[in-house]
Amino acid sequence: MEYSDSTVIALLKEGSEKVFETVFKGHFKSLHAYAYTFLKDDELAEEVVQNVFCRIWEKREQLKTDGSLKAYLYRAVHNESLNYLKHQKVKANFEVYYTGQMEQQEGQSADKVMTTELERHIRQAINELPQQCRTIFQLSRFEQLKYQQIADQMGLSVKTIENQMGKALKLMRLKLAEFLTLLLLIWINR
């Protein structure tokens, strides 16, 4: 016996499991095919149709259609499919954002580590300079004194200061060359 849509809806609202099963079996394949046109995945299409029917059963007392049960079911599957796709898009955008944030933090952490290591190597290279050479280098680079000022302060000639700075810079380049090459390779390979 076949019922009209309004009778089927009334019976669903009353909780008729037999009518619900008949509606489910009668429309599942076509609704699945419809959901598949959006999702391009059999299992997802099946899940969407099942979700629609679960929601209909759970909220059967509030079931309202504009007459056609079939149109109602197709609209529900359409909306459920689009909501799923929208959710996937939001999820993908979040993953892209989150991955970008993590890479940025990792990059900042790596930069911080490289800076700390460079500072440590520079301090070590300075400490390994001969005493007079180290003092002249520090006065020139850290105190930003001119060669004449350093010469006056230390009681040495400007020529001696120039020679000692040349020696300090040469030794620093030699001591830091390997580490700077390594840093450059790391930076290039990022």
Secondary structure by P-SEA (a helix, b strand, c coil): ccccaaaaaaaaaaccaaaaaaaaaacaaaaaaaaaaccccaaaaaaaaaaaaaaaaaacccccccccaaaaaaaaaaaaaaaaaaaaaaaaaaaaaaaaaaaaaaaaaaaaaaaaaaaaaaaaaaaaccaaaaaaaaaaccccccaaaaaaaacccaaaaaaaaaaaaaaaaaaaaaaaaaaaaaaaac
